[in-house]
Amino acid sequence: MKSYLYLFLLLFLSTSCDKESVNSYVHTTTPSPLQIPQLFESLILNPIIPVDNPQTKEGILLGRKLFYDPILSADNTLACASCHNPSNAFSDSNRFSQGIDGLNGLRNSMPLFNLAWNYEDRFFWDGSEYGLESQVFEPIVNPIEMHSTWPEVAHKLAQDFDYPSLFEAAFGSRLIDSVLVSKAISQFERTLISSSSRFDSYLMGTGNLTTQEIEGFNIFMDESKGDCFHCHGSDNNPLWTDNKFHNNGLDSNITDLGLGGISGDPSDDGKFKSPSLRNLIFTAPYMHDGRFSTIDEVINHYSEGLVNSPTIDPLMKKVSQGGVQLTLLEKASLKAFLLTLTDEEFINNPNFSNL
């Protein structure tokens, strides 16, 4: 009898210890806060980091792997990086990106950087998605992009040799779903920070500009000349975008409604998000539909190519004259300034490349 009691006690204690061991397990990750540039700290607000998706070493590593993995597409041929190439400042040099079925969209792929400072928190050219996490969902299922389904993506990731353990390390679960995929990719995308251009160095007092480049900046800031700063930032807004939506006089007959197609408000028709002017040399072609191949064409548009329409932005003050009417010399100076926003360090950062 004593032997039975002894064995029972041992079994009870062993089971209790096992339960206590399981119950006491706490998933931990390694915090990896964004490396906020000094210039940003002094001029703009803190980045937007969701409370339920903090930056971690494990999450960023997983997001980076997912960003470059064509496993997210239906036929395993197209990755996020296919249309957001790091050498193009995470945009596409093609006017329209091609999906897995050989179909093209009608808009140019937007560049990806400094996304954590998008205080409007609306993404895509037409603002159709709120929040960086949300913008991950659409390309996966879009029939002219990756043309997959989230259950299929989750299944493939679960069957992969590496992903279950990577998800467990990042989120404490080997169960993979669309929410965790979006969180991981968003963590990686928030690390894509561009802040090392020549103009950044100039603002920090560690670099110089030529006389022509300074003159170009003055034209950019002058309301009677370039008048560019309202939509595209300034020395006090180094994002070089207001992240808002404008009708910038591209068409008199608006066929792509842009923000209006999302909001349902006719006064929003033809409004598209202002892209950042950083890294322009890498992000051609330009505008939401990639209609301009060169920076010179963009400058010519604002100088003498504006056309009126019912929703033209009031900031296009000289639309009745066709534009701001810059001289050839002023155009050259403005272009010289815009090129000082080029960040070679950004596109060559090994932390942003494929693993």
C-alpha atoms as a printed R data frame, in Angstrom:
    type eleno elety resid chain resno       x      y       z
1   ATOM     1    CA   MET     A     1   0.000  0.000   0.000
2   ATOM     2    CA   LYS     A     2   2.817  2.364   0.905
3   ATOM     3    CA   SER     A     3   4.482  1.566  -2.430
4   ATOM     4    CA   TYR     A     4   1.319  2.563  -4.324
5   ATOM     5    CA   LEU     A     5   1.040  5.770  -2.378
6   ATOM     6    CA   TYR     A     6   4.692  6.527  -3.067
7   ATOM     7    CA   LEU     A     7   4.289  5.939  -6.803
8   ATOM     8    CA   PHE     A     8   1.114  8.051  -6.868
9   ATOM     9    CA   LEU     A     9   2.902 10.911  -5.099
10  ATOM    10    CA   LEU     A    10   5.782 10.775  -7.577
11  ATOM    11    CA   LEU     A    11   3.394 10.781 -10.518
12  ATOM    12    CA   PHE     A    12   1.422 13.712  -9.059
13  ATOM    13    CA   LEU     A    13   4.537 15.770  -8.437
14  ATOM    14    CA   SER     A    14   5.901 14.988 -11.886
15  ATOM    15    CA   THR     A    15   2.622 16.013 -13.578
16  ATOM    16    CA   SER     A    16   2.393 19.177 -11.483
17  ATOM    17    CA   CYS     A    17   5.944 20.174 -12.398
18  ATOM    18    CA   ASP     A    18   5.228 19.589 -16.086
19  ATOM    19    CA   LYS     A    19   2.108 21.764 -15.897
20  ATOM    20    CA   GLU     A    20   3.960 24.442 -13.972
21  ATOM    21    CA   SER     A    21   6.748 24.368 -16.560
22  ATOM    22    CA   VAL     A    22   4.244 24.802 -19.412
23  ATOM    23    CA   ASN     A    23   2.246 27.471 -17.622
24  ATOM    24    CA   SER     A    24   5.344 29.434 -16.681
25  ATOM    25    CA   TYR     A    25   6.569 29.709 -20.317
26  ATOM    26    CA   VAL     A    26   6.580 33.297 -21.468
27  ATOM    27    CA   HIS     A    27   7.385 34.188 -25.066
28  ATOM    28    CA   THR     A    28  10.001 36.919 -25.269
29  ATOM    29    CA   THR     A    29  11.387 38.903 -28.151
30  ATOM    30    CA   THR     A    30  14.299 41.269 -28.581
31  ATOM    31    CA   PRO     A    31  13.200 44.910 -28.851
32  ATOM    32    CA   SER     A    32  14.610 46.654 -31.907
33  ATOM    33    CA   PRO     A    33  13.440 50.290 -31.867
34  ATOM    34    CA   LEU     A    34  13.755 52.325 -35.039
35  ATOM    35    CA   GLN     A    35  17.036 54.165 -35.486
36  ATOM    36    CA   ILE     A    36  15.535 57.620 -35.749
37  ATOM    37    CA   PRO     A    37  17.788 60.078 -37.597
38  ATOM    38    CA   GLN     A    38  18.876 63.103 -35.605
39  ATOM    39    CA   LEU     A    39  17.448 65.389 -38.279
40  ATOM    40    CA   PHE     A    40  14.041 63.758 -37.936
41  ATOM    41    CA   GLU     A    41  14.120 63.990 -34.158
42  ATOM    42    CA   SER     A    42  14.675 67.726 -34.300
43  ATOM    43    CA   LEU     A    43  12.132 68.575 -37.017
44  ATOM    44    CA   ILE     A    44   9.232 66.117 -37.090
45  ATOM    45    CA   LEU     A    45   7.087 64.100 -34.723
46  ATOM    46    CA   ASN     A    46   7.792 60.598 -33.489
47  ATOM    47    CA   PRO     A    47   7.142 57.687 -35.858
48  ATOM    48    CA   ILE     A    48   3.869 55.767 -35.759
49  ATOM    49    CA   ILE     A    49   4.388 52.349 -34.144
50  ATOM    50    CA   PRO     A    50   1.211 50.386 -33.330
51  ATOM    51    CA   VAL     A    51   0.990 49.225 -29.728
52  ATOM    52    CA   ASP     A    52   0.128 45.699 -30.880
53  ATOM    53    CA   ASN     A    53   3.079 45.452 -33.277
54  ATOM    54    CA   PRO     A    54   6.270 46.743 -31.640
55  ATOM    55    CA   GLN     A    55   9.542 46.559 -33.527
56  ATOM    56    CA   THR     A    56  11.495 43.413 -32.601
57  ATOM    57    CA   LYS     A    57  14.607 41.796 -33.973
58  ATOM    58    CA   GLU     A    58  12.700 38.579 -34.637
59  ATOM    59    CA   GLY     A    59   9.763 40.311 -36.320
60  ATOM    60    CA   ILE     A    60  11.984 42.400 -38.590
61  ATOM    61    CA   LEU     A    61  14.010 39.338 -39.614
62  ATOM    62    CA   LEU     A    62  10.834 37.456 -40.488
63  ATOM    63    CA   GLY     A    63   9.384 40.452 -42.354
64  ATOM    64    CA   ARG     A    64  12.557 40.879 -44.364
65  ATOM    65    CA   LYS     A    65  12.494 37.236 -45.436
66  ATOM    66    CA   LEU     A    66   8.813 37.444 -46.380
67  ATOM    67    CA   PHE     A    67   9.321 40.675 -48.340
68  ATOM    68    CA   TYR     A    68  11.752 38.962 -50.705
69  ATOM    69    CA   ASP     A    69  10.043 35.556 -50.886
70  ATOM    70    CA   PRO     A    70   7.894 34.768 -53.970
71  ATOM    71    CA   ILE     A    71   6.104 32.143 -51.872
72  ATOM    72    CA   LEU     A    72   3.491 34.832 -51.205
73  ATOM    73    CA   SER     A    73   2.286 34.675 -54.823
74  ATOM    74    CA   ALA     A    74   0.059 31.963 -56.234
75  ATOM    75    CA   ASP     A    75   2.719 30.492 -58.539
76  ATOM    76    CA   ASN     A    76   5.763 31.309 -56.358
77  ATOM    77    CA   THR     A    77   7.237 33.733 -58.902
78  ATOM    78    CA   LEU     A    78   6.445 37.215 -57.534
79  ATOM    79    CA   ALA     A    79   7.668 38.788 -54.290
80  ATOM    80    CA   CYS     A    80   6.982 42.170 -52.726
81  ATOM    81    CA   ALA     A    81  10.499 43.103 -53.824
82  ATOM    82    CA   SER     A    82   9.653 42.301 -57.452
83  ATOM    83    CA   CYS     A    83   7.651 45.540 -57.661
84  ATOM    84    CA   HIS     A    84   9.512 47.360 -54.871
85  ATOM    85    CA   ASN     A    85  13.143 46.926 -55.861
86  ATOM    86    CA   PRO     A    86  15.743 48.301 -53.409
87  ATOM    87    CA   SER     A    87  17.871 49.627 -56.286
88  ATOM    88    CA   ASN     A    88  14.878 51.764 -57.291
89  ATOM    89    CA   ALA     A    89  14.340 53.023 -53.735
90  ATOM    90    CA   PHE     A    90  11.835 50.191 -53.376
91  ATOM    91    CA   SER     A    91   9.787 51.201 -56.414
92  ATOM    92    CA   ASP     A    92   9.551 49.771 -59.943
93  ATOM    93    CA   SER     A    93  11.399 51.105 -62.971
94  ATOM    94    CA   ASN     A    94   8.583 49.795 -65.174
95  ATOM    95    CA   ARG     A    95   5.682 52.153 -65.706
96  ATOM    96    CA   PHE     A    96   3.248 49.440 -64.606
97  ATOM    97    CA   SER     A    97   4.235 46.373 -62.622
98  ATOM    98    CA   GLN     A    98   3.298 43.023 -64.120
99  ATOM    99    CA   GLY     A    99   1.459 40.418 -62.074
100 ATOM   100    CA   ILE     A   100   1.870 36.635 -62.183
101 ATOM   101    CA   ASP     A   101  -0.720 36.271 -64.962
102 ATOM   102    CA   GLY     A   102   1.041 38.763 -67.231
103 ATOM   103    CA   LEU     A   103  -1.457 41.518 -66.484
104 ATOM   104    CA   ASN     A   104  -0.442 45.105 -65.801
105 ATOM   105    CA   GLY     A   105  -2.004 47.530 -63.364
106 ATOM   106    CA   LEU     A   106  -2.798 51.137 -64.237
107 ATOM   107    CA   ARG     A   107  -0.573 52.794 -61.637
108 ATOM   108    CA   ASN     A   108   3.126 53.031 -61.010
109 ATOM   109    CA   SER     A   109   4.551 51.251 -57.979
110 ATOM   110    CA   MET     A   110   5.115 53.710 -55.109
111 ATOM   111    CA   PRO     A   111   8.535 53.849 -53.412
112 ATOM   112    CA   LEU     A   112   8.816 52.573 -49.837
113 ATOM   113    CA   PHE     A   113  10.732 54.579 -47.266
114 ATOM   114    CA   ASN     A   114  10.080 56.677 -44.163
115 ATOM   115    CA   LEU     A   115   6.680 54.989 -43.930
116 ATOM   116    CA   ALA     A   116   6.598 55.213 -40.140
117 ATOM   117    CA   TRP     A   117   6.181 58.992 -40.444
118 ATOM   118    CA   ASN     A   118   3.053 58.884 -42.596
119 ATOM   119    CA   TYR     A   119   0.856 60.819 -40.184
120 ATOM   120    CA   GLU     A   120  -2.113 60.637 -42.537
121 ATOM   121    CA   ASP     A   121  -1.769 56.847 -42.103
122 ATOM   122    CA   ARG     A   122  -3.324 56.305 -45.532
123 ATOM   123    CA   PHE     A   123  -1.493 54.223 -48.104
124 ATOM   124    CA   PHE     A   124  -1.468 53.622 -51.860
125 ATOM   125    CA   TRP     A   125  -1.902 56.345 -54.455
126 ATOM   126    CA   ASP     A   126  -5.614 56.594 -53.708
127 ATOM   127    CA   GLY     A   127  -5.445 56.217 -49.912
128 ATOM   128    CA   SER     A   128  -7.462 53.020 -50.055
129 ATOM   129    CA   GLU     A   129  -5.762 51.440 -47.035
130 ATOM   130    CA   TYR     A   130  -5.474 52.765 -43.512
131 ATOM   131    CA   GLY     A   131  -2.336 51.707 -41.650
132 ATOM   132    CA   LEU     A   132   0.866 50.092 -42.834
133 ATOM   133    CA   GLU     A   133  -0.267 46.659 -41.680
134 ATOM   134    CA   SER     A   134  -3.482 46.887 -43.722
135 ATOM   135    CA   GLN     A   135  -1.698 47.747 -46.962
136 ATOM   136    CA   VAL     A   136  -0.010 44.323 -46.959
137 ATOM   137    CA   PHE     A   137  -3.267 42.419 -47.487
138 ATOM   138    CA   GLU     A   138  -4.398 43.668 -50.915
139 ATOM   139    CA   PRO     A   139  -1.418 42.812 -53.195
140 ATOM   140    CA   ILE     A   140  -1.481 39.161 -52.109
141 ATOM   141    CA   VAL     A   141  -5.040 38.587 -53.330
142 ATOM   142    CA   ASN     A   142  -5.218 41.148 -56.140
143 ATOM   143    CA   PRO     A   143  -5.804 39.267 -59.429
144 ATOM   144    CA   ILE     A   144  -3.428 41.537 -61.350
145 ATOM   145    CA   GLU     A   145  -0.674 41.193 -58.745
146 ATOM   146    CA   MET     A   146   0.105 38.069 -56.696
147 ATOM   147    CA   HIS     A   147  -3.343 36.528 -57.301
148 ATOM   148    CA   SER     A   148  -3.257 34.181 -54.334
149 ATOM   149    CA   THR     A   149  -5.485 33.620 -51.305
150 ATOM   150    CA   TRP     A   150  -4.540 34.073 -47.688
151 ATOM   151    CA   PRO     A   151  -5.451 30.483 -46.717
152 ATOM   152    CA   GLU     A   152  -3.161 29.230 -49.494
153 ATOM   153    CA   VAL     A   153  -0.327 31.540 -48.413
154 ATOM   154    CA   ALA     A   154  -0.692 30.465 -44.788
155 ATOM   155    CA   HIS     A   155  -0.684 26.806 -45.838
156 ATOM   156    CA   LYS     A   156   2.495 27.166 -47.901
157 ATOM   157    CA   LEU     A   157   4.286 29.032 -45.118
158 ATOM   158    CA   ALA     A   158   3.230 26.394 -42.575
159 ATOM   159    CA   GLN     A   159   4.646 23.636 -44.815
160 ATOM   160    CA   ASP     A   160   7.944 25.452 -45.266
161 ATOM   161    CA   PHE     A   161  10.963 24.212 -43.318
162 ATOM   162    CA   ASP     A   162  11.918 27.606 -41.825
163 ATOM   163    CA   TYR     A   163   8.793 29.691 -41.401
164 ATOM   164    CA   PRO     A   164   6.984 27.987 -38.479
165 ATOM   165    CA   SER     A   165   9.984 28.467 -36.179
166 ATOM   166    CA   LEU     A   166  10.499 32.025 -37.416
167 ATOM   167    CA   PHE     A   167   6.865 32.903 -36.679
168 ATOM   168    CA   GLU     A   168   7.164 31.280 -33.277
169 ATOM   169    CA   ALA     A   169  10.268 33.326 -32.517
170 ATOM   170    CA   ALA     A   170   8.606 36.549 -33.666
171 ATOM   171    CA   PHE     A   171   5.092 36.090 -32.300
172 ATOM   172    CA   GLY     A   172   5.113 33.064 -29.991
173 ATOM   173    CA   SER     A   173   2.949 30.956 -32.286
174 ATOM   174    CA   ARG     A   174   3.580 28.427 -35.028
175 ATOM   175    CA   LEU     A   175   0.050 29.038 -36.306
176 ATOM   176    CA   ILE     A   176   0.473 31.325 -39.317
177 ATOM   177    CA   ASP     A   177  -2.188 33.709 -40.582
178 ATOM   178    CA   SER     A   178  -2.528 36.875 -42.623
179 ATOM   179    CA   VAL     A   179  -2.391 39.168 -39.581
180 ATOM   180    CA   LEU     A   180   1.006 37.877 -38.472
181 ATOM   181    CA   VAL     A   181   2.354 38.054 -42.031
182 ATOM   182    CA   SER     A   182   1.236 41.674 -42.309
183 ATOM   183    CA   LYS     A   183   2.732 42.554 -38.933
184 ATOM   184    CA   ALA     A   184   6.115 41.067 -39.823
185 ATOM   185    CA   ILE     A   185   6.335 42.742 -43.242
186 ATOM   186    CA   SER     A   186   5.283 46.062 -41.712
187 ATOM   187    CA   GLN     A   187   8.009 45.820 -39.084
188 ATOM   188    CA   PHE     A   188  10.599 45.394 -41.839
189 ATOM   189    CA   GLU     A   189   9.124 48.198 -43.950
190 ATOM   190    CA   ARG     A   190   9.311 50.623 -41.004
191 ATOM   191    CA   THR     A   191  13.082 50.108 -40.898
192 ATOM   192    CA   LEU     A   192  13.392 51.506 -44.462
193 ATOM   193    CA   ILE     A   193  14.557 54.955 -43.424
194 ATOM   194    CA   SER     A   194  16.155 57.388 -45.877
195 ATOM   195    CA   SER     A   195  17.989 60.286 -44.229
196 ATOM   196    CA   SER     A   196  21.491 60.451 -45.685
197 ATOM   197    CA   SER     A   197  21.231 62.708 -48.726
198 ATOM   198    CA   ARG     A   198  23.556 65.633 -49.414
199 ATOM   199    CA   PHE     A   199  20.760 68.017 -48.464
200 ATOM   200    CA   ASP     A   200  20.374 66.197 -45.134
201 ATOM   201    CA   SER     A   201  24.076 66.776 -44.502
202 ATOM   202    CA   TYR     A   202  23.632 70.427 -45.466
203 ATOM   203    CA   LEU     A   203  20.803 70.833 -42.952
204 ATOM   204    CA   MET     A   204  22.904 69.136 -40.274
205 ATOM   205    CA   GLY     A   205  25.797 71.505 -40.959
206 ATOM   206    CA   THR     A   206  28.109 68.736 -42.127
207 ATOM   207    CA   GLY     A   207  27.932 69.310 -45.882
208 ATOM   208    CA   ASN     A   208  27.815 72.040 -48.506
209 ATOM   209    CA   LEU     A   209  25.763 72.788 -51.592
210 ATOM   210    CA   THR     A   210  26.724 74.546 -54.793
211 ATOM   211    CA   THR     A   211  25.411 78.002 -55.617
212 ATOM   212    CA   GLN     A   212  23.119 76.458 -58.254
213 ATOM   213    CA   GLU     A   213  21.713 73.916 -55.779
214 ATOM   214    CA   ILE     A   214  20.970 76.623 -53.213
215 ATOM   215    CA   GLU     A   215  19.293 78.708 -55.897
216 ATOM   216    CA   GLY     A   216  17.216 75.665 -56.832
217 ATOM   217    CA   PHE     A   217  16.114 75.275 -53.229
218 ATOM   218    CA   ASN     A   218  15.128 78.940 -53.135
219 ATOM   219    CA   ILE     A   219  13.031 78.461 -56.282
220 ATOM   220    CA   PHE     A   220  11.429 75.396 -54.691
221 ATOM   221    CA   MET     A   221  10.432 77.483 -51.655
222 ATOM   222    CA   ASP     A   222   9.374 80.637 -53.523
223 ATOM   223    CA   GLU     A   223   5.583 80.929 -53.920
224 ATOM   224    CA   SER     A   224   6.038 83.188 -56.940
225 ATOM   225    CA   LYS     A   225   8.373 80.718 -58.688
226 ATOM   226    CA   GLY     A   226   8.518 76.977 -58.040
227 ATOM   227    CA   ASP     A   227   6.009 76.985 -55.177
228 ATOM   228    CA   CYS     A   228   6.680 73.291 -54.505
229 ATOM   229    CA   PHE     A   229   6.906 73.190 -50.721
230 ATOM   230    CA   HIS     A   230   3.196 73.114 -49.904
231 ATOM   231    CA   CYS     A   231   2.863 69.521 -51.101
232 ATOM   232    CA   HIS     A   232   6.448 68.340 -50.984
233 ATOM   233    CA   GLY     A   233   7.988 69.480 -47.714
234 ATOM   234    CA   SER     A   234  10.815 71.832 -46.934
235 ATOM   235    CA   ASP     A   235  13.907 72.198 -44.798
236 ATOM   236    CA   ASN     A   236  11.472 71.924 -41.877
237 ATOM   237    CA   ASN     A   237   9.872 68.765 -43.247
238 ATOM   238    CA   PRO     A   238  12.622 66.388 -44.413
239 ATOM   239    CA   LEU     A   239  10.075 63.773 -45.457
240 ATOM   240    CA   TRP     A   240   9.668 65.893 -48.614
241 ATOM   241    CA   THR     A   241   5.959 65.098 -48.796
242 ATOM   242    CA   ASP     A   242   2.841 66.168 -46.933
243 ATOM   243    CA   ASN     A   243   1.454 62.622 -47.398
244 ATOM   244    CA   LYS     A   244  -1.823 64.221 -48.493
245 ATOM   245    CA   PHE     A   245  -3.874 63.995 -51.675
246 ATOM   246    CA   HIS     A   246  -3.967 66.553 -54.479
247 ATOM   247    CA   ASN     A   247  -5.176 67.037 -58.028
248 ATOM   248    CA   ASN     A   248  -2.018 68.454 -59.568
249 ATOM   249    CA   GLY     A   249  -3.379 69.374 -62.978
250 ATOM   250    CA   LEU     A   250  -2.542 66.293 -64.995
251 ATOM   251    CA   ASP     A   251  -5.829 65.869 -66.873
252 ATOM   252    CA   SER     A   252  -8.861 67.941 -67.764
253 ATOM   253    CA   ASN     A   253 -10.942 64.778 -68.219
254 ATOM   254    CA   ILE     A   254 -10.440 62.615 -65.131
255 ATOM   255    CA   THR     A   255 -10.782 58.899 -65.815
256 ATOM   256    CA   ASP     A   256  -8.865 57.519 -62.797
257 ATOM   257    CA   LEU     A   257 -10.770 58.935 -59.833
258 ATOM   258    CA   GLY     A   258  -7.988 58.330 -57.294
259 ATOM   259    CA   LEU     A   259  -9.119 59.299 -53.802
260 ATOM   260    CA   GLY     A   260 -12.585 60.055 -55.171
261 ATOM   261    CA   GLY     A   261 -13.016 56.417 -56.098
262 ATOM   262    CA   ILE     A   262 -12.454 55.494 -52.466
263 ATOM   263    CA   SER     A   263 -14.239 58.295 -50.650
264 ATOM   264    CA   GLY     A   264 -17.179 58.528 -53.052
265 ATOM   265    CA   ASP     A   265 -16.889 62.308 -52.854
266 ATOM   266    CA   PRO     A   266 -16.774 63.919 -56.338
267 ATOM   267    CA   SER     A   267 -14.628 66.728 -54.914
268 ATOM   268    CA   ASP     A   268 -11.864 64.112 -54.407
269 ATOM   269    CA   ASP     A   269 -11.834 62.968 -58.034
270 ATOM   270    CA   GLY     A   270  -8.369 63.031 -59.547
271 ATOM   271    CA   LYS     A   271  -6.606 63.443 -56.214
272 ATOM   272    CA   PHE     A   272  -3.536 61.296 -55.597
273 ATOM   273    CA   LYS     A   273  -1.030 61.052 -52.812
274 ATOM   274    CA   SER     A   274   2.003 63.332 -52.929
275 ATOM   275    CA   PRO     A   275   5.063 61.063 -53.185
276 ATOM   276    CA   SER     A   276   8.281 61.984 -51.448
277 ATOM   277    CA   LEU     A   277  10.854 63.813 -53.560
278 ATOM   278    CA   ARG     A   278  13.678 61.870 -51.965
279 ATOM   279    CA   ASN     A   279  15.609 59.580 -54.294
280 ATOM   280    CA   LEU     A   280  13.941 60.847 -57.471
281 ATOM   281    CA   ILE     A   281  16.893 59.712 -59.523
282 ATOM   282    CA   PHE     A   282  16.020 56.107 -58.622
283 ATOM   283    CA   THR     A   283  12.216 56.179 -58.756
284 ATOM   284    CA   ALA     A   284  11.372 56.996 -62.383
285 ATOM   285    CA   PRO     A   285   8.866 56.945 -63.996
286 ATOM   286    CA   TYR     A   286   6.836 59.604 -62.194
287 ATOM   287    CA   MET     A   287   3.217 60.389 -61.257
288 ATOM   288    CA   HIS     A   288   0.581 57.854 -60.255
289 ATOM   289    CA   ASP     A   289   0.429 56.486 -63.787
290 ATOM   290    CA   GLY     A   290   4.136 56.775 -64.586
291 ATOM   291    CA   ARG     A   291   3.451 59.111 -67.515
292 ATOM   292    CA   PHE     A   292   6.691 61.072 -67.111
293 ATOM   293    CA   SER     A   293   9.994 59.324 -67.708
294 ATOM   294    CA   THR     A   294  12.351 62.057 -66.512
295 ATOM   295    CA   ILE     A   295  12.636 64.694 -63.815
296 ATOM   296    CA   ASP     A   296  12.793 67.300 -66.598
297 ATOM   297    CA   GLU     A   297   9.338 66.258 -67.802
298 ATOM   298    CA   VAL     A   298   7.948 66.638 -64.282
299 ATOM   299    CA   ILE     A   299   9.409 70.134 -63.955
300 ATOM   300    CA   ASN     A   300   8.013 71.059 -67.387
301 ATOM   301    CA   HIS     A   301   4.576 69.892 -66.286
302 ATOM   302    CA   TYR     A   302   4.495 72.286 -63.340
303 ATOM   303    CA   SER     A   303   6.126 75.039 -65.358
304 ATOM   304    CA   GLU     A   304   3.863 75.090 -68.403
305 ATOM   305    CA   GLY     A   305   1.845 71.851 -68.541
306 ATOM   306    CA   LEU     A   306  -0.907 72.281 -65.948
307 ATOM   307    CA   VAL     A   307  -4.476 71.746 -67.120
308 ATOM   308    CA   ASN     A   308  -7.648 72.782 -65.341
309 ATOM   309    CA   SER     A   309 -10.400 70.493 -64.072
310 ATOM   310    CA   PRO     A   310 -13.278 70.801 -61.576
311 ATOM   311    CA   THR     A   311 -11.189 69.429 -58.693
312 ATOM   312    CA   ILE     A   312  -7.863 71.130 -59.429
313 ATOM   313    CA   ASP     A   313  -6.015 71.834 -56.199
314 ATOM   314    CA   PRO     A   314  -6.073 75.502 -55.117
315 ATOM   315    CA   LEU     A   315  -2.319 75.212 -54.667
316 ATOM   316    CA   MET     A   316  -2.007 75.047 -58.456
317 ATOM   317    CA   LYS     A   317  -2.368 78.842 -58.381
318 ATOM   318    CA   LYS     A   318  -1.099 79.472 -61.912
319 ATOM   319    CA   VAL     A   319  -3.078 76.819 -63.731
320 ATOM   320    CA   SER     A   320  -4.691 79.509 -65.898
321 ATOM   321    CA   GLN     A   321  -1.205 80.311 -67.214
322 ATOM   322    CA   GLY     A   322  -0.317 76.657 -67.664
323 ATOM   323    CA   GLY     A   323   2.043 76.693 -64.707
324 ATOM   324    CA   VAL     A   324   4.703 78.711 -62.916
325 ATOM   325    CA   GLN     A   325   6.588 79.522 -66.135
326 ATOM   326    CA   LEU     A   326  10.177 78.842 -65.078
327 ATOM   327    CA   THR     A   327  13.094 79.877 -67.279
328 ATOM   328    CA   LEU     A   328  15.521 77.274 -68.554
329 ATOM   329    CA   LEU     A   329  18.065 78.416 -65.976
330 ATOM   330    CA   GLU     A   330  15.525 78.176 -63.158
331 ATOM   331    CA   LYS     A   331  14.550 74.685 -64.279
332 ATOM   332    CA   ALA     A   332  18.193 73.593 -64.253
333 ATOM   333    CA   SER     A   333  18.696 75.008 -60.767
334 ATOM   334    CA   LEU     A   334  15.525 73.374 -59.447
335 ATOM   335    CA   LYS     A   335  16.622 70.018 -60.841
336 ATOM   336    CA   ALA     A   336  20.072 70.425 -59.296
337 ATOM   337    CA   PHE     A   337  18.446 70.945 -55.897
338 ATOM   338    CA   LEU     A   338  16.127 67.945 -56.305
339 ATOM   339    CA   LEU     A   339  19.124 65.728 -56.994
340 ATOM   340    CA   THR     A   340  20.635 66.704 -53.628
341 ATOM   341    CA   LEU     A   341  17.823 64.643 -52.068
342 ATOM   342    CA   THR     A   342  19.451 61.480 -53.439
343 ATOM   343    CA   ASP     A   343  20.395 58.964 -50.736
344 ATOM   344    CA   GLU     A   344  22.939 56.473 -52.085
345 ATOM   345    CA   GLU     A   345  23.445 55.029 -48.615
346 ATOM   346    CA   PHE     A   346  19.778 54.076 -48.449
347 ATOM   347    CA   ILE     A   347  19.637 51.987 -51.608
348 ATOM   348    CA   ASN     A   348  22.919 50.257 -50.699
349 ATOM   349    CA   ASN     A   349  22.086 49.507 -47.071
350 ATOM   350    CA   PRO     A   350  22.809 45.794 -46.491
351 ATOM   351    CA   ASN     A   351  20.153 45.669 -43.756
352 ATOM   352    CA   PHE     A   352  17.511 46.243 -46.433
353 ATOM   353    CA   SER     A   353  18.711 43.674 -48.945
354 ATOM   354    CA   ASN     A   354  17.637 40.092 -49.486
355 ATOM   355    CA   LEU     A   355  18.860 37.678 -46.813
